[in-house]
């Protein structure tokens, strides 16, 4: 089942020290600002929950993992403050994931675009299927993946970031994403992925939470300045969203 709520859905289940966070939206699991705010708060809350050792991030359905930010909201941006607020959504989620002391395991069952690639990059370990192709299409509409770029570069390197951003119409398959370091494992089917994912989560949940938290710190060393950096990137993106070139490119997405 997938949600039909225009503001999307977010559900969390905690069982055997494993928190499963599932998001959904009728538009290919894209994110409206309200849903991004809820997700950031959820990571903050789970990070403080002593009953949780590991978090798995997944989306609804069997097709798209995440189509990025809401185009409807982007098209509606009319001033710099609105633009900064819109692009700060993914900045706040990535920073919440970065600072969460629990390892976050991604479950990517299908295609992911833009901000969705940022989410996968901010996970500490990612299981994916062969259907989990990726694309960064932002340059083609006059903006860029500036907010998520630090997370993508940290995981995949600058060369891969350039490959994705400067050929924005091309999908890169799941095996390419694995070779670049975004995905940890790639499976032929969702059922195969879920079987291995469950084994992995059950094992992680038995490990010393203090050791996991210390390892998380090690994995994210050197990113302490991201609180400021990502918000600066959000402001820059907001300015570009108001430019004539971008407004013209977005015209085709207006309903």
Secondary structure as the mmCIF struct_conf table of DSSP 4:
data_model
#
loop_
_struct_conf.conf_type_id
_struct_conf.id
_struct_conf.beg_label_comp_id
_struct_conf.beg_label_asym_id
_struct_conf.beg_label_seq_id
_struct_conf.end_label_comp_id
_struct_conf.end_label_asym_id
_struct_conf.end_label_seq_id
TURN_TY1_P TURN_TY1_P1 UNK A 6 UNK A 7
STRN STRN1 UNK A 9 UNK A 15
TURN_TY1_P TURN_TY1_P2 UNK A 16 UNK A 17
STRN STRN2 UNK A 18 UNK A 24
TURN_TY1_P TURN_TY1_P3 UNK A 26 UNK A 29
STRN STRN3 UNK A 31 UNK A 31
HELX_RH_AL_P HELX_RH_AL_P1 UNK A 33 UNK A 47
TURN_TY1_P TURN_TY1_P4 UNK A 48 UNK A 48
TURN_TY1_P TURN_TY1_P5 UNK A 50 UNK A 51
BEND BEND1 UNK A 53 UNK A 53
STRN STRN4 UNK A 54 UNK A 59
BEND BEND2 UNK A 60 UNK A 63
BEND BEND3 UNK A 65 UNK A 65
STRN STRN5 UNK A 66 UNK A 66
STRN STRN6 UNK A 69 UNK A 69
HELX_RH_AL_P HELX_RH_AL_P2 UNK A 71 UNK A 76
BEND BEND4 UNK A 79 UNK A 79
HELX_RH_AL_P HELX_RH_AL_P3 UNK A 80 UNK A 99
BEND BEND5 UNK A 101 UNK A 102
STRN STRN7 UNK A 103 UNK A 108
BEND BEND6 UNK A 110 UNK A 110
STRN STRN8 UNK A 112 UNK A 113
TURN_TY1_P TURN_TY1_P6 UNK A 114 UNK A 114
HELX_RH_AL_P HELX_RH_AL_P4 UNK A 115 UNK A 122
BEND BEND7 UNK A 123 UNK A 124
STRN STRN9 UNK A 125 UNK A 129
TURN_TY1_P TURN_TY1_P7 UNK A 130 UNK A 131
STRN STRN10 UNK A 134 UNK A 135
HELX_RH_3T_P HELX_RH_3T_P1 UNK A 138 UNK A 141
TURN_TY1_P TURN_TY1_P8 UNK A 142 UNK A 142
HELX_RH_AL_P HELX_RH_AL_P5 UNK A 146 UNK A 156
HELX_RH_AL_P HELX_RH_AL_P6 UNK A 158 UNK A 165
BEND BEND8 UNK A 166 UNK A 167
TURN_TY1_P TURN_TY1_P9 UNK A 168 UNK A 169
STRN STRN11 UNK A 172 UNK A 172
HELX_RH_AL_P HELX_RH_AL_P7 UNK A 174 UNK A 180
TURN_TY1_P TURN_TY1_P10 UNK A 181 UNK A 181
BEND BEND9 UNK A 182 UNK A 182
BEND BEND10 UNK A 184 UNK A 184
STRN STRN12 UNK A 185 UNK A 187
BEND BEND11 UNK A 188 UNK A 189
HELX_RH_AL_P HELX_RH_AL_P8 UNK A 190 UNK A 204
TURN_TY1_P TURN_TY1_P11 UNK A 205 UNK A 206
BEND BEND12 UNK A 207 UNK A 207
HELX_RH_AL_P HELX_RH_AL_P9 UNK A 209 UNK A 219
TURN_TY1_P TURN_TY1_P12 UNK A 220 UNK A 222
TURN_TY1_P TURN_TY1_P13 UNK A 224 UNK A 225
HELX_RH_AL_P HELX_RH_AL_P10 UNK A 226 UNK A 241
TURN_TY1_P TURN_TY1_P14 UNK A 242 UNK A 242
BEND BEND13 UNK A 243 UNK A 243
HELX_RH_AL_P HELX_RH_AL_P11 UNK A 244 UNK A 250
HELX_RH_3T_P HELX_RH_3T_P2 UNK A 251 UNK A 253
#
